[in-house]
Amino acid sequence: MDNSNKSSLFTSFLIIDGARCGDELLNEAMKLQEKNVSLFDHRFDESLKPLSPYLFSFHSAELYEFYFRKGWNQSWGILIESSASLNELAQHLRKFLISPSKEREKIVFRFYDPRVLRTFIPLYNKTQLREFFGTMKYFVAEDEEKGFALRLWLENFELKKERFKVIPSDTPIPEIEKKSFVKEKSESTPSSSEKNLWID
C-alpha cells in the first residue's frame, strides 16, 4: 500500500445507508451519481429497498461534496477503495449482509455503519479479515471522536489503522482533486490516544 496516500478521503466507492439518511437525501445522492446499486438482493423483501445500503461509485465531485456536507458525522456509511467494479464489489459485500442466528431469522450485519465497523472488524481473526477485505484495499470511516476519521487496511494479513483529522470546509469543491476536507497527517509521533485506539 502506498503510505503517501494514507490520509486521503478520496476512494473509489461510497456506501450510503438508506435507513440513516432517509428517502429525500438518498434520492438526492442518486441524482448526483447514477452509478449506484442496492446491496439488498433477492433475499430481502422489495418493501425494504428504501432502507438498503447503496453502493455508489465515488468519482463525482458533486457526490463528494454532498456526502461530506450532509452525511459526515451522521453515521451514513463508509468509504471503500477497491480495484473491483461496482457490481463485483456489491456482490462481494452482499456475502456479509446476513448473519446466522439460532432462531434462523435474518439478522442484517450493518458493517456499513461506521460505529459497527469500528467495533467488529478489530475482533476478526486473520482468516475472517482476508475474507472480508477481499479486493478492498482499505476502508475510511468516521472516528467516534467528531472531526476525526479512521483508515483501516490489511498489511501482511494484520489489521492496521490510521487516525487523522478531517476539517470541514465552507468552500464548494470545484473538482474532485481539491482536498478541501482533509488535513494531511503530521509526521510527528502520534499521541497515546491515537496509538491505543485499537487493542492489538
C-alpha positions as CSV (number, residue, x, y, z in Angstrom):
1,M,0.0,0.0,0.0
2,D,1.2,3.5,-0.8
3,N,1.8,5.1,2.5
4,S,1.9,8.6,0.9
5,N,-1.9,8.4,0.3
6,K,-3.0,7.2,3.7
7,S,-4.7,10.4,4.8
8,S,-6.8,10.8,1.7
9,L,-10.6,10.6,1.8
10,F,-10.7,10.0,-2.0
11,T,-11.9,6.5,-2.6
12,S,-13.4,4.6,-5.5
13,F,-16.7,3.7,-3.6
14,L,-19.0,5.0,-1.0
15,I,-21.8,3.2,0.9
16,I,-24.8,5.3,1.9
17,D,-27.2,3.7,4.4
18,G,-30.8,4.5,3.2
19,A,-32.1,3.8,6.7
20,R,-29.9,6.5,8.1
21,C,-30.1,9.3,5.6
22,G,-33.8,8.9,4.6
23,D,-35.6,8.8,1.2
24,E,-35.2,12.5,0.3
25,L,-31.4,12.7,0.8
26,L,-30.9,9.3,-0.7
27,N,-32.7,10.3,-3.9
28,E,-30.6,13.5,-4.0
29,A,-27.4,11.4,-3.8
30,M,-28.7,9.2,-6.6
31,K,-29.3,12.2,-8.8
32,L,-25.7,13.3,-8.3
33,Q,-24.3,9.8,-9.1
34,E,-26.4,7.4,-11.2
35,K,-23.8,4.7,-10.8
36,N,-25.1,3.0,-7.7
37,V,-26.6,-0.3,-6.7
38,S,-28.6,-1.6,-3.7
39,L,-26.9,-4.2,-1.6
40,F,-30.2,-5.7,-0.7
41,D,-30.8,-8.6,-3.2
42,H,-33.5,-11.2,-3.7
43,R,-33.2,-12.3,0.0
44,F,-34.8,-9.1,1.1
45,D,-38.4,-8.0,0.6
46,E,-38.9,-5.3,-2.0
47,S,-40.5,-3.1,0.6
48,L,-37.2,-2.9,2.4
49,K,-35.4,-1.4,-0.6
50,P,-35.5,2.2,0.8
51,L,-33.7,1.0,3.9
52,S,-31.0,-0.7,1.9
53,P,-27.3,0.3,2.0
54,Y,-26.4,1.6,-1.5
55,L,-23.0,1.3,-3.1
56,F,-22.0,4.4,-5.1
57,S,-19.2,5.0,-7.5
58,F,-17.4,7.8,-5.8
59,H,-15.8,9.5,-8.8
60,S,-18.1,12.6,-8.5
61,A,-17.1,15.9,-7.1
62,E,-20.8,16.7,-6.5
63,L,-21.4,13.5,-4.5
64,Y,-18.2,14.0,-2.6
65,E,-19.3,17.5,-1.5
66,F,-22.8,16.3,-0.8
67,Y,-21.7,13.5,1.4
68,F,-19.2,15.4,3.5
69,R,-21.5,18.4,4.0
70,K,-24.6,16.4,4.9
71,G,-23.6,12.9,5.8
72,W,-20.3,13.1,7.6
73,N,-20.6,12.6,11.4
74,Q,-24.1,11.3,10.9
75,S,-23.1,7.6,10.5
76,W,-24.4,7.5,7.0
77,G,-21.9,5.0,5.7
78,I,-18.3,4.2,4.9
79,L,-15.8,4.8,2.1
80,I,-14.0,2.0,0.3
81,E,-11.0,1.8,-2.0
82,S,-11.1,-1.3,-4.3
83,S,-9.9,-2.3,-7.8
84,A,-13.2,-4.2,-8.4
85,S,-16.1,-2.9,-10.5
86,L,-19.2,-1.6,-8.9
87,N,-21.2,-4.8,-9.4
88,E,-18.2,-7.0,-8.4
89,L,-17.8,-5.2,-5.1
90,A,-21.6,-5.2,-4.5
91,Q,-21.6,-9.0,-5.0
92,H,-18.7,-9.4,-2.5
93,L,-20.3,-7.2,0.1
94,R,-23.6,-8.9,-0.1
95,K,-22.0,-12.1,1.3
96,F,-21.6,-10.4,4.7
97,L,-25.0,-8.8,5.0
98,I,-26.8,-11.6,6.7
99,S,-25.5,-13.2,9.9
100,P,-26.8,-16.6,11.1
101,S,-28.9,-16.8,14.3
102,K,-30.1,-19.6,16.4
103,E,-33.7,-18.6,15.6
104,R,-32.9,-18.8,11.9
105,E,-34.0,-15.3,11.4
106,K,-32.3,-12.8,9.1
107,I,-30.0,-10.6,11.1
108,V,-28.5,-7.8,9.0
109,F,-24.8,-7.2,9.8
110,R,-24.6,-3.5,9.4
111,F,-20.9,-3.4,8.6
112,Y,-21.5,-0.2,6.5
113,D,-22.3,1.7,9.7
114,P,-19.0,3.2,10.9
115,R,-19.9,2.5,14.5
116,V,-20.3,-1.2,13.7
117,L,-17.2,-1.3,11.5
118,R,-15.1,0.2,14.3
119,T,-16.3,-2.3,16.8
120,F,-16.4,-5.6,15.0
121,I,-13.6,-5.6,12.4
122,P,-10.8,-5.5,15.1
123,L,-12.3,-8.7,16.6
124,Y,-11.8,-10.7,13.4
125,N,-9.1,-13.3,13.0
126,K,-6.7,-13.3,10.1
127,T,-8.9,-15.7,8.0
128,Q,-12.0,-13.6,8.6
129,L,-10.1,-10.4,7.7
130,R,-8.8,-11.8,4.5
131,E,-12.3,-13.0,3.5
132,F,-14.0,-9.7,4.5
133,F,-11.5,-7.4,2.7
134,G,-11.3,-9.4,-0.5
135,T,-10.3,-6.9,-3.2
136,M,-10.9,-4.0,-0.9
137,K,-7.6,-2.1,-0.2
138,Y,-8.9,0.0,2.7
139,F,-11.9,1.5,4.4
140,V,-12.4,5.0,5.7
141,A,-14.9,5.6,8.4
142,E,-15.8,8.3,10.9
143,D,-14.0,8.0,14.2
144,E,-16.0,8.0,17.4
145,E,-14.5,11.5,18.1
146,K,-16.1,14.1,15.9
147,G,-13.7,15.7,13.5
148,F,-11.5,12.6,13.0
149,A,-11.6,9.7,10.6
150,L,-10.1,6.1,10.6
151,R,-8.5,4.3,7.8
152,L,-8.4,0.5,8.1
153,W,-6.3,-1.8,5.9
154,L,-4.5,-5.1,5.9
155,E,-0.8,-5.4,6.0
156,N,0.7,-9.0,6.0
157,F,-2.8,-10.1,6.9
158,E,-2.8,-7.9,10.0
159,L,-5.3,-5.1,10.5
160,K,-3.7,-1.7,10.5
161,K,-5.3,1.7,11.2
162,E,-4.6,5.4,10.8
163,R,-6.4,8.1,12.6
164,F,-6.5,11.6,11.0
165,K,-8.2,14.9,11.4
166,V,-11.0,15.9,9.0
167,I,-11.5,19.6,8.6
168,P,-14.9,20.7,7.2
169,S,-14.9,23.5,4.7
170,D,-17.5,26.1,3.6
171,T,-15.9,26.4,0.2
172,P,-17.5,24.5,-2.6
173,I,-15.4,21.9,-4.3
174,P,-14.8,22.8,-8.0
175,E,-13.0,19.5,-8.8
176,I,-12.5,16.2,-7.0
177,E,-8.8,16.6,-6.8
178,K,-9.1,19.5,-4.4
179,K,-8.5,18.2,-0.9
180,S,-10.8,20.8,0.8
181,F,-11.8,18.5,3.7
182,V,-8.5,16.9,4.6
183,K,-5.6,18.0,6.6
184,E,-2.7,15.7,5.9
185,K,-1.4,13.7,8.8
186,S,1.6,15.2,10.7
187,E,4.9,13.4,10.6
188,S,5.2,13.9,14.3
189,T,4.7,11.0,16.7
190,P,1.1,10.1,17.2
191,S,-0.5,10.9,20.6
192,S,-1.0,8.0,23.0
193,S,-4.8,8.2,22.4
194,E,-4.2,7.6,18.7
195,K,-1.7,4.8,19.3
196,N,-4.0,3.0,21.6
197,L,-7.2,3.4,19.6
198,W,-7.2,-0.3,18.8
199,I,-6.1,-3.1,21.0
200,D,-3.8,-5.5,19.1
